[in-house]
Amino acid sequence: EEQPSGPRGQDSMWRNEKYETVPLDVKEIDEGNSKGTRDSLYPQTAVNERPKDAKLWPYFQDGLRRIDYVLTYHVQKPQSTHKQSSKSCLCCGFRREQKNLPAHEDPELAAQEQRLDYHEDDQRLRREEFEENLREMGLEMEKEEGTKLPGVGFLKIHAPWDVLCREAEFMKLKMPTIKVYCLINQGSSIAEKVNVFIQKVTAPLQPNVGENQTENEKPLSYPFSREKQHLMYVILVLSLQILYEQWASYSIFYKYQPIGLVRKYFGEKVGLYFAWLGVYTQMLIPAAIVGVIVFLYGCATVDDNIPSMEVCDERNNITMCPMCDRACSYWKLVTACGTARASHLFDNAATVFFAIFMALWATMFMEHWKRRQMRLNYIWDLTSFEDAESHPRAEYEFHVMKKSLKKEQSPKVVSVAKLFDYKSIFLFCSFVCSMQIFVTLAIVFGVVLYRVSIMTALHMSSTPTFRTNIRATVKTTAAIINLIIIIIMDEVYGAIARWLTIMEVPKTDKSFEERLIFKTFILKFANAFTPIVYLAFFRGRIIGRPGKYLYVMGSYRMEECAHAGCLMELCIQLCITMLGKQLIQNNLFEIGVPKLKKMLRQRKIDKKHQEELNKTLHRHEKDHFLGPFVGLNPEYMEMIIQFGMVTLFVASFPLAPLFALLNNVIEIRLDAKKFVTELRRPIAVRAKDIGVWYTLLRGISKVAVIVNAFVISFTSDFIPRLVYQHMYSADGTLHGFVNHTLSYFNVSHFQPGTEPMQPMHLGYKVEVCRYKDYRDPPWSATPYEFSREFWAILAARLAFVIVFQNVVMLMSDFVDWLIPDIPKDISIQIHKERNLIVELFMKEERGKKYRNTIGDPSPQPLRSRPSSQA
């Protein structure tokens, strides 16, 4: 249920009355269209005549006044309240039997029925006053209660032409004039030829909506004025069928979106979302290509990688220390051959290049979107649009009204309540958000305990099947558990964020939306990335060393990375999270749940009469069963989290852009199909940008530079390999690198009770084992202390982070400075349009003077020009 905005300046008291909006949609093409398509109405012509295609439009009972908007509300059946009360109040009936009183003499039941009746009367009176305010604004209404859908009432609204003109003039709504001018070329002759060539190449990718033929011309637009309406025209568009065929179809996934038509039908805010999603998906193509090349480079060079060859060489005969206490035994380094080879696919020399490329890619994407957004603002006549001051929300006004009543009763209580409202509620919301982040950390800690305990259990198992591929089993199952928890907690955190925002009682809808977005982003971002941050920067770095490990829960030793590092596990976690989150959320939440809700809504009607009703129901009655539009925040949030997956840890998973591209190609058509066939048409909202989402995207792109610098420096072995090759290698190659990264441990130094239960597992007695770290050997003067190599590599890692961060950010800022936010041709055309508008009205004034001299001062009526889609 939504709360529609009533007449301007008069609906503040009555917007708490809950109507359920059913934006007007009608069938197109024919009445038997099985696709269930719908279409909306655009402002009608000045003469209130029924058009030739009257069967496509819903009308009032008189057949002349067109329905422009529909509100629905619940209708209580007569005497149903008393029956429901007597059935539900079992305790009252039991007490009535004890007192031997008839139903109408039970004072408690009578009071309850009186309260219910009062509530219904109060709702009805407020609704009637709300409707009266609409009439005062000039709107015409017609009611329809319980004719076909029991318990549902429809309030059909018609906006007369003079009301539309008055509101359009008040909103300064820009309308196209009769003056059409040609757009300027893109610059030099070479640039123009390139532009023409690109248009010819991309012609098969353009949607067949009839809009492309007027790309080189644009009508002058001017804020609507009733005095100058004879210079303007209205476009009547029937668009939903075209949107269904040319936008909401999976078979045309390779084509561009008809953004102009989307904006005409759903409004600028929805149009900007799909335009941004299209630009983001388009920009993922080069990122995916480069990522695949980096991955293929790793595949091609895996056989030439010296460190992985040394790990797989059985002649080295390196004995490694146990991975856990008691249950685990000594193992051969050669058993990690598969992991070492797989790690090279994502941890190679091309990783640094790809991280730099993705940082510049993010900057290019942001700049490209700003230019695209400015071009859309110009085409949609939004260059001079400014967000008007929003009306206070109904909940805020109700909150103020309660405070005013308290102030009249007790002024001292109000001063304390005011302090409580503004400070304590803010602190409470911050405390709840902090607690939710701690819950996320606790969940990650629980998954860590699962990995440690299950690894110990598998090592202790006597079944050979369980003892094989222990690491792969633990990694995969832990990643799947993390995925399930992330999906569940996403829904929980979304509900908590909305509850906290409602508790704050923001004044305007814009403030409410921004606060909700901020809280939801913080909680969902922490939920999605906390496990990944742990794997990238904490796992294997706080475990200690053999003989002196760090323990959790008293007996569980902290887990350590494989010999090839934690980069492979980080890659597995990112892969499962991206694929699983996208597949489950797309298929289950965006397709399955809405269809299930629709089925439940339709089950309220008797199945026998359902088919008969479908034949006789009007379009607005059928749209009552469609799902409500809940806003664009969930769609944006899903893409923002994906953008974080693509940019933040892309150095460890170069295939992330490819997965995101494949998902978004489907996501665009999935969202389009959902908007066209599954949801009620949202209220059109004007907007010139994507709002706070751009700030979040820019912040993520900046943080991504730092995160990738730390991933390359601390998570991968890029810096240790570089330091060894230039400082410690005898021949300047990586020969001997594996042995250089392994320290020695005397097995006699195990703490009591931690030594392996099967010390002869390898068939011989082990006296010295190896572990991955840079520490002095047990026979040195400072046994098990950090070696000089450790400090040299640490210094190199920190230096790399500083250099990488500053160089990449400097390059990003240079690209930002180099690319102007406003395209040059758009700025020239804006200036040209202003001059043409002045010229048009100067000619009009001269024509008016001429008409006055010949005695014909009346202007021509408003012109209606159908579009090519009509």
Secondary structure as UniProt FT lines:
FT   TURN            8..10
FT   TURN            12..16
FT   STRAND          19..21
FT   TURN            31..32
FT   TURN            34..35
FT   TURN            52..53
FT   HELIX           54..56
FT   TURN            61..62
FT   STRAND          69..74
FT   TURN            78..79
FT   HELIX           80..88
FT   HELIX           90..99
FT   HELIX           103..105
FT   HELIX           107..136
FT   TURN            137..138
FT   STRAND          140..145
FT   TURN            150..151
FT   STRAND          152..158
FT   HELIX           161..171
FT   STRAND          174..182
FT   HELIX           189..201
FT   HELIX           203..205
FT   HELIX           212..214
FT   TURN            215..216
FT   STRAND          217..223
FT   HELIX           226..231
FT   STRAND          232..234
FT   HELIX           240..246
FT   HELIX           250..252
FT   TURN            253..254
FT   HELIX           259..266
FT   HELIX           268..301
FT   HELIX           302..304
FT   HELIX           306..312
FT   HELIX           314..316
FT   STRAND          319..320
FT   STRAND          331..332
FT   HELIX           333..336
FT   HELIX           337..344
FT   TURN            345..346
FT   HELIX           350..379
FT   TURN            380..381
FT   TURN            383..384
FT   HELIX           394..409
FT   HELIX           411..419
FT   HELIX           420..424
FT   HELIX           425..460
FT   HELIX           464..467
FT   TURN            468..469
FT   HELIX           470..504
FT   HELIX           509..537
FT   TURN            538..541
FT   STRAND          544..545
FT   TURN            546..547
FT   STRAND          548..549
FT   STRAND          551..552
FT   TURN            553..555
FT   STRAND          556..557
FT   TURN            563..564
FT   HELIX           567..584
FT   HELIX           585..592
FT   HELIX           593..603
FT   HELIX           607..616
FT   HELIX           619..623
FT   TURN            624..625
FT   HELIX           633..647
FT   TURN            648..652
FT   TURN            654..655
FT   HELIX           656..673
FT   HELIX           674..678
FT   HELIX           692..710
FT   HELIX           711..715
FT   HELIX           718..723
FT   HELIX           724..728
FT   TURN            735..736
FT   HELIX           737..741
FT   STRAND          742..746
FT   HELIX           747..749
FT   TURN            752..753
FT   TURN            759..762
FT   STRAND          768..772
FT   TURN            778..779
FT   TURN            783..784
FT   HELIX           788..818
FT   HELIX           824..853
FT   TURN            854..855
FT   STRAND          863..864
FT   TURN            868..869
//
